[in-house]
Amino acid sequence: MNRVSVQKANEGATISAEEQERRRKMVRSAFRSNAMEGLRPNAACQPVFDAYVSGEIELAAMLPKIKAILATR
């Protein structure tokens, strides 16, 4: 992602571009780990991951939101 893309992606965010990238890498790592276990990502959960990466929610809020989504399926 180039500098302009990062700046546009970071507009309105409450965290730095560096923190967003750190979070993005953490989410990707979790996806890869799950894939190695034979698990596939659920598309309905993607907005929660996106909200975490953008700084809208914190890590502690992710699990309850994902559990709620998966409970309705």
A tleap script that builds the chain and sets N, CA, C and O, in Angstrom:
source leaprc.protein.ff14SB
mol = sequence {
  NMET ASN ARG VAL SER VAL GLN LYS ALA ASN
  GLU GLY ALA THR ILE SER ALA GLU GLU GLN
  GLU ARG ARG ARG LYS MET VAL ARG SER ALA
  PHE ARG SER ASN ALA MET GLU GLY LEU ARG
  PRO ASN ALA ALA CYS GLN PRO VAL PHE ASP
  ALA TYR VAL SER GLY GLU ILE GLU LEU ALA
  ALA MET LEU PRO LYS ILE LYS ALA ILE LEU
  ALA THR CARG
}
set mol.1.N position { 0.861 -1.174 0.000 }
set mol.1.CA position { 0.000 0.000 0.000 }
set mol.1.C position { 0.901 1.230 0.000 }
set mol.1.O position { 1.820 1.322 0.815 }
set mol.2.N position { 0.652 2.166 -0.897 }
set mol.2.CA position { 1.501 3.353 -0.944 }
set mol.2.C position { 1.068 4.374 0.096 }
set mol.2.O position { 0.030 4.223 0.739 }
set mol.3.N position { 1.882 5.423 0.253 }
set mol.3.CA position { 1.637 6.419 1.303 }
set mol.3.C position { 0.273 7.089 1.151 }
set mol.3.O position { -0.416 7.294 2.150 }
set mol.4.N position { -0.135 7.435 -0.071 }
set mol.4.CA position { -1.429 8.086 -0.293 }
set mol.4.C position { -2.562 7.153 0.112 }
set mol.4.O position { -3.525 7.590 0.742 }
set mol.5.N position { -2.459 5.864 -0.245 }
set mol.5.CA position { -3.490 4.894 0.129 }
set mol.5.C position { -3.599 4.780 1.636 }
set mol.5.O position { -4.700 4.717 2.184 }
set mol.6.N position { -2.450 4.753 2.310 }
set mol.6.CA position { -2.452 4.650 3.772 }
set mol.6.C position { -3.098 5.883 4.370 }
set mol.6.O position { -3.886 5.775 5.310 }
set mol.7.N position { -2.775 7.060 3.838 }
set mol.7.CA position { -3.366 8.280 4.370 }
set mol.7.C position { -4.878 8.272 4.187 }
set mol.7.O position { -5.613 8.626 5.109 }
set mol.8.N position { -5.352 7.872 3.006 }
set mol.8.CA position { -6.796 7.818 2.769 }
set mol.8.C position { -7.448 6.768 3.651 }
set mol.8.O position { -8.535 6.994 4.183 }
set mol.9.N position { -6.798 5.626 3.812 }
set mol.9.CA position { -7.352 4.568 4.653 }
set mol.9.C position { -7.381 4.999 6.107 }
set mol.9.O position { -8.210 4.524 6.883 }
set mol.10.N position { -6.475 5.901 6.481 }
set mol.10.CA position { -6.360 6.314 7.873 }
set mol.10.C position { -7.239 7.519 8.202 }
set mol.10.O position { -7.357 7.881 9.372 }
set mol.11.N position { -7.857 8.151 7.204 }
set mol.11.CA position { -8.708 9.303 7.471 }
set mol.11.C position { -9.852 8.900 8.388 }
set mol.11.O position { -10.560 7.930 8.118 }
set mol.12.N position { -10.030 9.637 9.456 }
set mol.12.CA position { -11.099 9.357 10.393 }
set mol.12.C position { -10.774 8.264 11.392 }
set mol.12.O position { -11.552 8.033 12.318 }
set mol.13.N position { -9.654 7.589 11.234 }
set mol.13.CA position { -9.274 6.528 12.166 }
set mol.13.C position { -8.706 7.147 13.435 }
set mol.13.O position { -8.162 8.251 13.416 }
set mol.14.N position { -8.840 6.431 14.518 }
set mol.14.CA position { -8.325 6.912 15.791 }
set mol.14.C position { -6.966 6.309 16.113 }
set mol.14.O position { -6.408 6.575 17.178 }
set mol.15.N position { -6.432 5.509 15.214 }
set mol.15.CA position { -5.118 4.911 15.418 }
set mol.15.C position { -4.216 5.278 14.244 }
set mol.15.O position { -4.690 5.660 13.174 }
set mol.16.N position { -2.923 5.157 14.459 }
set mol.16.CA position { -1.959 5.516 13.416 }
set mol.16.C position { -1.956 4.487 12.290 }
set mol.16.O position { -2.455 3.372 12.435 }
set mol.17.N position { -1.382 4.895 11.173 }
set mol.17.CA position { -1.230 3.979 10.039 }
set mol.17.C position { -0.355 2.795 10.438 }
set mol.17.O position { -0.586 1.670 9.994 }
set mol.18.N position { 0.642 3.047 11.270 }
set mol.18.CA position { 1.523 1.972 11.725 }
set mol.18.C position { 0.756 0.959 12.568 }
set mol.18.O position { 0.959 -0.248 12.436 }
set mol.19.N position { -0.131 1.455 13.439 }
set mol.19.CA position { -0.941 0.551 14.269 }
set mol.19.C position { -1.922 -0.223 13.397 }
set mol.19.O position { -2.162 -1.406 13.636 }
set mol.20.N position { -2.487 0.427 12.397 }
set mol.20.CA position { -3.382 -0.278 11.478 }
set mol.20.C position { -2.641 -1.412 10.785 }
set mol.20.O position { -3.175 -2.513 10.651 }
set mol.21.N position { -1.423 -1.152 10.347 }
set mol.21.CA position { -0.647 -2.188 9.666 }
set mol.21.C position { -0.313 -3.327 10.627 }
set mol.21.O position { -0.358 -4.496 10.242 }
set mol.22.N position { 0.021 -2.996 11.868 }
set mol.22.CA position { 0.303 -4.033 12.869 }
set mol.22.C position { -0.924 -4.916 13.067 }
set mol.22.O position { -0.810 -6.141 13.126 }
set mol.23.N position { -2.092 -4.299 13.168 }
set mol.23.CA position { -3.335 -5.051 13.351 }
set mol.23.C position { -3.661 -5.893 12.114 }
set mol.23.O position { -4.107 -7.035 12.233 }
set mol.24.N position { -3.436 -5.326 10.938 }
set mol.24.CA position { -3.686 -6.062 9.690 }
set mol.24.C position { -2.821 -7.319 9.639 }
set mol.24.O position { -3.295 -8.390 9.259 }
set mol.25.N position { -1.554 -7.186 10.022 }
set mol.25.CA position { -0.645 -8.340 10.031 }
set mol.25.C position { -1.092 -9.375 11.055 }
set mol.25.O position { -0.981 -10.576 10.807 }
set mol.26.N position { -1.595 -8.925 12.203 }
set mol.26.CA position { -2.065 -9.847 13.230 }
set mol.26.C position { -3.269 -10.650 12.726 }
set mol.26.O position { -3.349 -11.860 12.941 }
set mol.27.N position { -4.195 -9.977 12.060 }
set mol.27.CA position { -5.378 -10.658 11.524 }
set mol.27.C position { -4.961 -11.657 10.443 }
set mol.27.O position { -5.450 -12.786 10.421 }
set mol.28.N position { -4.062 -11.245 9.550 }
set mol.28.CA position { -3.575 -12.162 8.506 }
set mol.28.C position { -2.906 -13.383 9.112 }
set mol.28.O position { -3.102 -14.503 8.642 }
set mol.29.N position { -2.122 -13.169 10.148 }
set mol.29.CA position { -1.441 -14.278 10.815 }
set mol.29.C position { -2.455 -15.249 11.415 }
set mol.29.O position { -2.280 -16.465 11.332 }
set mol.30.N position { -3.509 -14.714 12.016 }
set mol.30.CA position { -4.551 -15.571 12.589 }
set mol.30.C position { -5.255 -16.366 11.491 }
set mol.30.O position { -5.544 -17.549 11.670 }
set mol.31.N position { -5.533 -15.720 10.353 }
set mol.31.CA position { -6.151 -16.431 9.228 }
set mol.31.C position { -5.259 -17.574 8.758 }
set mol.31.O position { -5.735 -18.681 8.507 }
set mol.32.N position { -3.970 -17.297 8.643 }
set mol.32.CA position { -3.031 -18.342 8.192 }
set mol.32.C position { -2.967 -19.495 9.184 }
set mol.32.O position { -2.945 -20.661 8.790 }
set mol.33.N position { -2.937 -19.166 10.465 }
set mol.33.CA position { -2.896 -20.198 11.498 }
set mol.33.C position { -4.144 -21.073 11.424 }
set mol.33.O position { -4.057 -22.298 11.504 }
set mol.34.N position { -5.298 -20.439 11.272 }
set mol.34.CA position { -6.546 -21.195 11.151 }
set mol.34.C position { -6.541 -22.060 9.897 }
set mol.34.O position { -7.014 -23.196 9.926 }
set mol.35.N position { -6.011 -21.534 8.799 }
set mol.35.CA position { -5.956 -22.293 7.546 }
set mol.35.C position { -5.090 -23.536 7.709 }
set mol.35.O position { -5.400 -24.588 7.150 }
set mol.36.N position { -4.011 -23.420 8.466 }
set mol.36.CA position { -3.146 -24.574 8.702 }
set mol.36.C position { -3.879 -25.654 9.494 }
set mol.36.O position { -3.534 -26.833 9.409 }
set mol.37.N position { -4.886 -25.251 10.262 }
set mol.37.CA position { -5.705 -26.193 11.026 }
set mol.37.C position { -6.903 -26.678 10.214 }
set mol.37.O position { -7.719 -27.456 10.706 }
set mol.38.N position { -7.003 -26.215 8.971 }
set mol.38.CA position { -8.100 -26.640 8.109 }
set mol.38.C position { -9.352 -25.794 8.239 }
set mol.38.O position { -10.402 -26.161 7.712 }
set mol.39.N position { -9.259 -24.666 8.932 }
set mol.39.CA position { -10.414 -23.789 9.120 }
set mol.39.C position { -10.414 -22.691 8.066 }
set mol.39.O position { -9.362 -22.200 7.658 }
set mol.40.N position { -11.606 -22.319 7.636 }
set mol.40.CA position { -11.744 -21.259 6.645 }
set mol.40.C position { -12.418 -20.061 7.295 }
set mol.40.O position { -13.251 -20.227 8.186 }
set mol.41.N position { -12.065 -18.853 6.856 }
set mol.41.CA position { -12.705 -17.660 7.428 }
set mol.41.C position { -14.184 -17.592 7.052 }
set mol.41.O position { -14.574 -17.984 5.952 }
set mol.42.N position { -14.984 -17.102 7.959 }
set mol.42.CA position { -16.406 -16.905 7.721 }
set mol.42.C position { -16.589 -15.470 7.225 }
set mol.42.O position { -16.237 -14.522 7.927 }
set mol.43.N position { -17.128 -15.310 6.041 }
set mol.43.CA position { -17.280 -13.978 5.441 }
set mol.43.C position { -18.117 -13.041 6.306 }
set mol.43.O position { -17.920 -11.827 6.263 }
set mol.44.N position { -19.038 -13.580 7.083 }
set mol.44.CA position { -19.884 -12.744 7.936 }
set mol.44.C position { -19.080 -12.067 9.043 }
set mol.44.O position { -19.514 -11.058 9.599 }
set mol.45.N position { -17.920 -12.616 9.360 }
set mol.45.CA position { -17.071 -12.056 10.421 }
set mol.45.C position { -16.122 -10.981 9.905 }
set mol.45.O position { -15.530 -10.257 10.705 }
set mol.46.N position { -15.965 -10.859 8.600 }
set mol.46.CA position { -14.995 -9.917 8.033 }
set mol.46.C position { -15.202 -8.476 8.496 }
set mol.46.O position { -14.214 -7.792 8.762 }
set mol.47.N position { -16.445 -7.978 8.607 }
set mol.47.CA position { -16.610 -6.602 9.091 }
set mol.47.C position { -16.040 -6.386 10.496 }
set mol.47.O position { -15.591 -5.286 10.818 }
set mol.48.N position { -16.055 -7.415 11.323 }
set mol.48.CA position { -15.483 -7.299 12.669 }
set mol.48.C position { -13.969 -7.147 12.565 }
set mol.48.O position { -13.381 -6.302 13.241 }
set mol.49.N position { -13.341 -7.957 11.727 }
set mol.49.CA position { -11.892 -7.847 11.534 }
set mol.49.C position { -11.533 -6.484 10.951 }
set mol.49.O position { -10.554 -5.864 11.365 }
set mol.50.N position { -12.322 -6.026 9.997 }
set mol.50.CA position { -12.074 -4.711 9.393 }
set mol.50.C position { -12.195 -3.598 10.434 }
set mol.50.O position { -11.403 -2.656 10.434 }
set mol.51.N position { -13.186 -3.708 11.321 }
set mol.51.CA position { -13.366 -2.703 12.372 }
set mol.51.C position { -12.178 -2.693 13.329 }
set mol.51.O position { -11.759 -1.630 13.787 }
set mol.52.N position { -11.639 -3.860 13.630 }
set mol.52.CA position { -10.459 -3.943 14.493 }
set mol.52.C position { -9.253 -3.299 13.811 }
set mol.52.O position { -8.543 -2.499 14.421 }
set mol.53.N position { -9.027 -3.648 12.553 }
set mol.53.CA position { -7.878 -3.105 11.818 }
set mol.53.C position { -7.972 -1.583 11.724 }
set mol.53.O position { -6.959 -0.896 11.854 }
set mol.54.N position { -9.156 -1.057 11.502 }
set mol.54.CA position { -9.319 0.394 11.338 }
set mol.54.C position { -9.303 1.152 12.660 }
set mol.54.O position { -9.221 2.380 12.667 }
set mol.55.N position { -9.382 0.435 13.779 }
set mol.55.CA position { -9.355 1.092 15.083 }
set mol.55.C position { -10.724 1.406 15.651 }
set mol.55.O position { -10.828 2.065 16.685 }
set mol.56.N position { -11.777 0.945 14.990 }
set mol.56.CA position { -13.133 1.198 15.486 }
set mol.56.C position { -13.422 0.411 16.756 }
set mol.56.O position { -14.173 0.871 17.616 }
set mol.57.N position { -12.822 -0.786 16.878 }
set mol.57.CA position { -12.986 -1.606 18.075 }
set mol.57.C position { -11.622 -2.106 18.521 }
set mol.57.O position { -10.661 -2.094 17.752 }
set mol.58.N position { -11.547 -2.542 19.760 }
set mol.58.CA position { -10.310 -3.097 20.306 }
set mol.58.C position { -10.384 -4.619 20.282 }
set mol.58.O position { -11.445 -5.197 20.047 }
set mol.59.N position { -9.258 -5.251 20.526 }
set mol.59.CA position { -9.151 -6.707 20.476 }
set mol.59.C position { -10.164 -7.384 21.406 }
set mol.59.O position { -10.769 -8.389 21.034 }
set mol.60.N position { -10.346 -6.844 22.595 }
set mol.60.CA position { -11.265 -7.449 23.568 }
set mol.60.C position { -12.708 -7.478 23.066 }
set mol.60.O position { -13.494 -8.317 23.505 }
set mol.61.N position { -13.061 -6.587 22.167 }
set mol.61.CA position { -14.432 -6.537 21.643 }
set mol.61.C position { -14.647 -7.498 20.479 }
set mol.61.O position { -15.787 -7.781 20.114 }
set mol.62.N position { -13.566 -7.999 19.896 }
set mol.62.CA position { -13.709 -8.866 18.723 }
set mol.62.C position { -14.389 -10.190 19.037 }
set mol.62.O position { -15.337 -10.572 18.351 }
set mol.63.N position { -13.926 -10.891 20.055 }
set mol.63.CA position { -14.445 -12.232 20.339 }
set mol.63.C position { -15.947 -12.232 20.610 }
set mol.63.O position { -16.658 -13.049 20.025 }
set mol.64.N position { -16.464 -11.351 21.474 }
set mol.64.CA position { -17.921 -11.359 21.676 }
set mol.64.C position { -18.703 -11.086 20.389 }
set mol.64.O position { -19.758 -11.678 20.162 }
set mol.65.N position { -18.187 -10.194 19.554 }
set mol.65.CA position { -18.880 -9.889 18.298 }
set mol.65.C position { -18.867 -11.094 17.358 }
set mol.65.O position { -19.875 -11.397 16.719 }
set mol.66.N position { -17.734 -11.774 17.276 }
set mol.66.CA position { -17.638 -12.945 16.404 }
set mol.66.C position { -18.508 -14.080 16.936 }
set mol.66.O position { -19.180 -14.762 16.162 }
set mol.67.N position { -18.500 -14.284 18.251 }
set mol.67.CA position { -19.358 -15.324 18.834 }
set mol.67.C position { -20.824 -15.034 18.541 }
set mol.67.O position { -21.590 -15.951 18.246 }
set mol.68.N position { -21.217 -13.776 18.618 }
set mol.68.CA position { -22.609 -13.410 18.340 }
set mol.68.C position { -22.964 -13.691 16.880 }
set mol.68.O position { -24.054 -14.184 16.588 }
set mol.69.N position { -22.058 -13.382 15.976 }
set mol.69.CA position { -22.305 -13.648 14.552 }
set mol.69.C position { -22.428 -15.145 14.309 }
set mol.69.O position { -23.352 -15.594 13.631 }
set mol.70.N position { -21.507 -15.911 14.858 }
set mol.70.CA position { -21.512 -17.354 14.626 }
set mol.70.C position { -22.694 -18.044 15.302 }
set mol.70.O position { -23.141 -19.093 14.837 }
set mol.71.N position { -23.200 -17.478 16.383 }
set mol.71.CA position { -24.350 -18.062 17.076 }
set mol.71.C position { -25.633 -17.908 16.268 }
set mol.71.O position { -26.576 -18.680 16.443 }
set mol.72.N position { -25.669 -16.918 15.389 }
set mol.72.CA position { -26.875 -16.691 14.587 }
set mol.72.C position { -26.869 -17.510 13.311 }
set mol.72.O position { -27.828 -17.462 12.541 }
set mol.73.N position { -25.816 -18.253 13.077 }
set mol.73.CA position { -25.702 -19.041 11.831 }
set mol.73.C position { -26.055 -20.473 12.077 }
set mol.73.O position { -26.017 -21.285 11.152 }
savepdb mol mol.pdb
quit
